[in-house]
Amino acid sequence: MAGKWNHPVGVFDADAGRLLLYLNGRLSATKAYTGTDWNAVGPVQFGRRLYQGAYGEYADGPLSDVRLYPTALPPADAAAPGGNATLTQLD
């Protein structure tokens, strides 16, 4: 939503093979993921994409308060409208 801060949370549910997107505390979209698993090693980058060895599609806006978790967030935590997520499940 343009002109205001938003709180997006992306979750990959490996067991269900689904990608989930929460926006401002509400489940906004789901999509089946049928691709191959990826190995997320190396530095994390926000605000641009790497495709075929070239960076592009730069974000046009500020990013703030980015958090990464070593596990998928349970639905209740992913739907939290902000603040610190309380991890209730770790595998």
C-alpha positions in Angstrom: 0.0 0.0 0.0 1.6 3.2 -1.1 2.2 6.1 1.3 2.3 4.1 4.5 4.4 1.5 6.3 3.5 -2.1 5.7 4.4 -5.3 7.6 5.0 -8.2 5.1 5.9 -11.7 6.3 6.8 -14.5 3.9 6.7 -18.1 5.0 7.7 -21.3 3.1 5.8 -24.3 4.5 8.0 -27.2 3.2 5.6 -29.9 4.6 2.7 -28.5 2.6 4.8 -27.3 -0.3 3.3 -23.8 -0.1 4.5 -20.2 0.0 2.4 -17.9 2.3 2.4 -14.1 2.3 1.0 -12.2 5.3 0.5 -8.4 5.0 -0.2 -6.3 8.0 -1.2 -9.4 10.1 -3.6 -10.9 7.5 -2.9 -13.9 5.2 -2.8 -12.2 1.8 -1.9 -14.9 -0.6 -0.8 -18.5 -0.9 0.8 -20.4 -3.8 1.9 -23.9 -4.3 5.7 -24.3 -4.6 6.7 -27.0 -6.9 10.3 -25.9 -7.6 13.4 -27.5 -6.3 14.6 -26.8 -2.8 17.2 -24.0 -2.7 20.3 -23.7 -0.6 20.1 -20.3 1.0 23.8 -19.8 1.7 25.7 -16.5 1.4 24.8 -13.0 2.3 21.1 -11.8 2.5 20.3 -8.9 0.2 17.1 -6.8 0.2 15.9 -4.4 -2.4 17.2 -6.0 -5.6 17.1 -9.3 -7.4 19.8 -11.5 -8.9 18.9 -13.1 -12.2 21.3 -14.9 -14.5 24.2 -13.3 -12.7 23.0 -9.7 -13.0 21.3 -7.5 -10.4 18.2 -5.5 -11.2 14.7 -4.5 -10.2 15.9 -2.3 -7.3 13.4 -1.4 -4.6 12.1 2.2 -4.7 11.5 2.9 -1.0 12.9 2.4 2.4 13.3 -0.9 4.3 13.2 -0.9 8.1 13.3 -3.4 11.0 14.1 -6.5 8.9 14.1 -9.7 10.9 15.2 -13.2 9.8 14.3 -16.4 11.7 16.1 -19.8 11.4 12.7 -21.6 11.1 9.3 -21.0 9.6 7.1 -19.0 11.9 3.9 -20.7 13.1 0.8 -19.1 11.6 -0.1 -17.1 14.7 3.3 -15.5 14.9 3.4 -14.8 11.1 0.1 -13.1 11.4 1.2 -10.9 14.3 0.7 -7.3 13.1 4.2 -6.2 14.1 6.5 -6.2 17.1 8.6 -9.2 18.1 7.3 -12.5 17.0 7.1 -15.0 19.8 8.5 -18.3 18.5 6.3 -21.1 19.9 7.6 -23.9 17.7 11.1 -24.8 16.7 12.1 -27.8 14.7 
